[in-house]
Amino acid sequence: MDVSSIAAVASDMSQARTAEAVQLAVLKKAMDIEAQGAMQLVAAAASVVSAAAKNPPHLGQNINTFA
């Protein structure tokens, strides 16, 4: 191997490490955004459950099986 090919390999490896770091940062950001969305969904579901608890006791007890 000559000096220029060693330099090219080192440059390629550096670019690969940089690309990997960027991809990892994007993945972490996407996971953080997904976690925030999930927490909002859980909070919304909790408010729906508490609103459903305010219904009269005779509602939500039966399922209509005919159309």
N, C-alpha and C positions, 0 to 999 in steps of 0.2 A: 504494500500500500504506500502510496505517496502522500505527501503532506496535504494536498488539495482534497483527496478523497477522505482523509481523516477529518479534515475540517468540515466537509460536507456531511459526513455521518454525525458529527457532533452537533452541527446546526439542525439536522433533521431530528435528532433526539431532543434537542431543546424545544423545537417547535411542537413535537409530539407531547412533551410534558406540559407545555403551555396550553395546548388544545385540551388535554385531559383535565387540567385545572379549571379551565373555563367551562367545560362540560359538567364537571362536578358542581361548580358554583350554580350553574343554571338548574341542575337537578335539585339541589338543596333549596333554591328559591321556589321552584315549582312545588316541592313537597311542603314548604312553609305556607304557600298560598292555598294548597289543597287542605292543609290542616285548619287554616282559618275558615275556609268554606265549610268544612265538616263541623267545626264548633258553632258556626252560625246556624247550620241545619239542626244541630242538636238543641240549641237554644230555641229555635222556632218550634221544634217538635214539643219541647217542654211547655211552651206557652199554649200550644194547641191542646195538649193533654189537660192542662189546668183549666182551659176554657170549656173543654168537654165535661169536666167534673162538675161544672155549674149547671148542666142540664138536669131536668127533672129525672127522678129515679126510674120512671117507666120508659124513658127513651134509651135506645141503644141496646135493648135486651133481646130483641127478636130479629130474625132474618127472614125476609119474605122469600119463599122458595118457588113461587109461581109468578108468571108474568101476565 
